[in-house]
Amino acid sequence: MPGSERSYGAYLERRERDGLWRELVEVEARDARNIGIGKESYVNFASNDYLALRFHPSLTNRAEAWAEEHGVGSGASRLVTGNLDLFAGIEAKVAALKQKPVALTMASGFQANASVLQALLDRGVLGAEPLVFSDRLNHASIHFGCAASGAREIRYRHCDVAHLGSLLSQYQGNGRPKFILTESVFSMDGDTAPLAEIGRLAREHDAMLIVDDAHATGILGEGGRGLSGEADVVIGTFSKALGGFGAYVACSETLRDYLINRCSGLIYSTALPPPVLGASDAALDLVPSLDAERAHVAGLAERFRQGARALGFDTGASTTQIVPLIGGSSHAALSLSKRLREAGFFATAIRPPTVPAGTARLRLAFTAAHTEADIDGLLNALDDHALPRRATA
Ligand SMILES: Cc1ncc(COP(=O)(O)O)c(C=O)c1O
């Protein structure tokens, strides 16, 4: 056995000891509300399918139709022969939804952040090392893209406009290109970035504002447009409220052309397959009409937040369909997840390094497939729990 193999084994032992072991749990997807594990069925509170679209007949029918008409694969990268005639219509719909001049479809949200940021932060192209101001709770794929570009992130305190402003001021007038990177809705906290103020700072300091709208697109904003109106560049996914898979960048025409010429994730990866594109296309058609679903989900999340706070849980600054129960130790979060499982609810414990040390949590996400009775059942199950409670509700 090579010595490196022993190092991986030792790493795994440490993970297990610290309550940080990750494993793949085999689940059966039955509908938008339930998942099966073995013979048991659980109400799924761990899915990002906020609009419950992944089983929607419009999506499944168009996915099936496009598979039959265009095949199940795209055959090559978009720059070779994979740029199917299906992309243009979808990209026009994304650009209209995000109110940006154009859009470019990418393989996944992770890949988009990893490779779009790498391309945009290219020091050689920019002529100087970029200054990258990044919310410290940004998604791993954003940090990954920055690291891939070689740019050092200047991390500001989470959603702290004053801190961001003071960091920007420190570098005022030095001529280096500036970027501000933030999520609109933070994936593990369910809070929203103060985008109007961040946008103002971006304009004041001539910084490019790049917003990851993954958890807002479809479910928040007028007509499900998301919250990224202030952004110069929006990155988002089809994999959450839009029910399917894949991602997009919405931006100016110059940036789109630049990405086609420079973005490794687009150039060196096979284009998304027709069934996946069919589902995205149908979701984009549906999203503007789903105000009732958006209001339903917002109401469920608020009902849960109030109930959870009354039980003494810390739901952080959540105001959206994502509600964490922040509890401290990884072991406590795991044991709460297990208890909920015993009561018929599926909620995942989120532990470091996904979240900062000492803030392990359950991350609950509410969807259009849930009912008020589901929320009340969940609250009942939480009413005798293992996480430390706050001193006051
Ligand atoms: C904020 C954010 N950006 C990007 C991603 C990655 O998106 P995808 O799942 O499409 O790769 C996620 C999801 O995990 C996310 O939460």
Ligand as a Chemical Component Dictionary entry (heavy atoms), coordinates in Angstrom:
data_LIG
# 
_chem_comp.id                   LIG 
_chem_comp.type                 NON-POLYMER 
_chem_comp.pdbx_formal_charge   0 
_chem_comp.three_letter_code    LIG 
# 
loop_
_chem_comp_atom.comp_id 
_chem_comp_atom.atom_id 
_chem_comp_atom.alt_atom_id 
_chem_comp_atom.type_symbol 
_chem_comp_atom.charge 
_chem_comp_atom.model_Cartn_x 
_chem_comp_atom.model_Cartn_y 
_chem_comp_atom.model_Cartn_z 
_chem_comp_atom.pdbx_ordinal 
LIG C1 C1 C 0 -24.738 29.231 -3.471 1  
LIG C2 C2 C 0 -24.497 28.020 -4.311 2  
LIG N1 N1 N 0 -23.834 28.155 -5.469 3  
LIG C3 C3 C 0 -23.586 27.093 -6.262 4  
LIG C4 C4 C 0 -24.016 25.832 -5.912 5  
LIG C5 C5 C 0 -23.698 24.671 -6.803 6  
LIG O1 O1 O 0 -24.746 24.451 -7.688 7  
LIG P1 P1 P 0 -24.930 23.028 -8.382 8  
LIG O2 O2 O 0 -25.572 22.165 -7.373 9  
LIG O3 O3 O 0 -25.796 23.326 -9.571 10 
LIG O4 O4 O 0 -23.580 22.553 -8.764 11 
LIG C6 C6 C 0 -24.744 25.668 -4.739 12 
LIG C7 C7 C 0 -25.319 24.343 -4.392 13 
LIG O5 O5 O 0 -24.820 23.516 -3.793 14 
LIG C8 C8 C 0 -24.955 26.770 -3.900 15 
LIG O6 O6 O 0 -25.584 26.614 -2.731 16 
# 
loop_
_chem_comp_bond.comp_id 
_chem_comp_bond.atom_id_1 
_chem_comp_bond.atom_id_2 
_chem_comp_bond.value_order 
_chem_comp_bond.pdbx_ordinal 
LIG C1 C2 SING 1  
LIG C2 N1 SING 2  
LIG C2 C8 DOUB 3  
LIG N1 C3 DOUB 4  
LIG C3 C4 SING 5  
LIG C4 C5 SING 6  
LIG C4 C6 DOUB 7  
LIG C5 O1 SING 8  
LIG O1 P1 SING 9  
LIG P1 O2 DOUB 10 
LIG P1 O3 SING 11 
LIG P1 O4 SING 12 
LIG C6 C7 SING 13 
LIG C6 C8 SING 14 
LIG C7 O5 DOUB 15 
LIG C8 O6 SING 16 
# 
